[in-house]
Structures are given as structure tokens and as C-alpha cells.
Amino acid sequence: MIKPYLAKIETIKTKLQVKKPWDSVIIFALNILIAIPLFIIIHQNLTDPEWPYQLDRILIFITLVTAIQLILRLLKTILIVCIALYLLALLYGTLFGNYGFNAVYEDYRSMVYSMAEDPNPQDIIISKLLPFPNKSKIIDAVNYTNPDVRNFAVMATTKYFRNVPGYKKHRRMIQCFAVFKEVRDRWNYVDDPKHSEYIAHASESVQHFSGDCDDHAILMSACIRAVGGTPRIIHTGGHLYPEVLIGSKTDLETANYLIKELLFVEESRGKEIHYHIDERGQVWLNLDYTAKFPGGPFMSEEILGALTFN
């Protein structure tokens, strides 16, 4: 009774085996296909020890590839089944889920680019170090629900970057960058009246796109908040400027890739991305009017306070 079943199993195993040397070629190709997404997951969840030349990541990748190669060698009799299951999983993710062929490709490019082009971190800052000047007036001035402010912000998101790769996955970040571009391109610096601190509401600045640094910070913050982003305004003593919440270090890798490879290629060529890390480990990107791209150089690195709009 048992022998016929064993014979059938051996027949099936023989049919599933791939002849040499194609078995080695398929195993290596499948190894790379499996190793890349696994490496991305490990890379995103491990703390970066900041070894020179990214040696820690290189060692992790080599170890991962070696381990997968050994496992696939043991499973080579059912290699076709392994390939089919893997491709079906990615195909399902592409058609119905959030992670498929394109997501693997974009995450890999983002990770590799960020490893080669490290952003420039600043010291950790503590929110509300000192009383924020004109705090209540600035909060009132960030009137992001005003129809004129909301309509302008929405217009900017439809004007720029809608067709870039990864738009659906990173829509909010890309739309915040579109808002930055439109405000930055239009902004005209105008001093306050002499001997007076004039604080313009965002709905006022959106009419002429003119004012000083606090007016720009207010308008940018209102527009970012109007499209679902989280802004904050940094106080440096003689200057105010806006920042946008990017998220984790993994999100920073994505922002770095988007800015330098897709959205602000010419403006950011050969330059570093500047950001701050708050007490929670969250990454904030500079959106000052003095910067030509999100994450441009800080006009002033002295931090006296931060006003966050949640």
C-alpha cells in the first residue's frame, strides 16, 4: 500500500527538479529576489551604528544571501513551487495589496540611494525650550481652514509632482513638497513696518505672497497643515522658519531619495539634506524660504524654541 504512494512522490519530485546548470542559476536569481525585500525590512528596523562605508549593512546582506542560498539548495527539489509561490505573493501585492513588484523596486532604490547619499543630521532639539514669541498670535494666524489657504494648497498639489513614481505610496509627503515649491517660487521678502512687529494671517499672505520670515513660516505651516501634513515653526532668536514632520529614519530615506532623484534634482545636486531630530526621535525637514529645496541649508542653527501644529 505504501510503495505506490512513495513511487508517486518520487515521480513528482523528479518532475519538479530542474536540470543542471539551470538549477544553480534559478537558485541564485530566486535568492536575490528574496534577499532584497528581506534586507530592506531588516535595514529599516535596525538601528544604524554608523559604521564607515556602511560595513554593517554589507555584512548583513552577505550573511542573508549566504543563508538563503543554503536553504534554497536544500529545497531545490521543489524549486519550481518556491518560485511560483514567491511570484504569486508579489503579484497579489501588486494587484490587491500595498506591497508588490513596484514597491520592492522603489524601496530598494530609496535604501541604496540613501546609503550612498547620507542626509546631514543636526543635534537633537527639545521642543519649547523657551517661551515662544507672539505664540498666540502665530497660532491664530495659521488659519489653515480658511478657504483661500486650503484652495491654494490644493492647487499646488495638483500643479506639481502628480506623475512621479511612488506618488500613491508617498502621496502626503510629495504633496507637502509641492506646497513648498509653489510658496518658495512665489515668495517675495518684505520687511515689517518700521518699529512694528506685523504678523500676517496665512489668508492674508496668500493674496500677495509677500512678507518677512514669520509671515512665510505662518503661510507655509498653514498650507502644509491644510493638506494633512504636520508642520512646526522654529524660533532662533532673530529668525523664524517652518519645518515639516517626515517621520522615522526610514521615512527620511524616502524623502532624501524623492528630493534628490525625482523632485528637486537640479536644486539639490551635490548638496546635503538638512533636518532635525526631536526628543521622540522624529525627523523634521527644513522648509525655510532661504532653501531652494526641502531640507536645504539652515539660515540659523541656533534653536531657542519650537511651536508644533498637530
Secondary structure, 3 states (H helix, E strand, C coil): CHHHHHHHHHHHHHHHCCCCCHHHHHHHHHHHHHHHHHHHHHHHHCCCCCCHHHHHHHHHHHHHHHHHHHHHHHCHHHHHHHHHHHHHHHHHHHHCCCCCHHHHHHHHHHHHHHHHCCCEECCCCCCCCCCCCCHHHHHHHCCCCCHHHHHHHHHHHHHCCCCCCCCCCCHHHHHHHHHHHHHHHHCEECCCCCCCCCCCCHHHHHHHCEECHHHHHHHHHHHHHHCCCCEEEEECCCCEEEEEEEECHHHHHHHHHHHHHHHCHHHHCCCCCEEEECCCCCEEEECCCCCCCCCCCCCCCCCCEEEECC
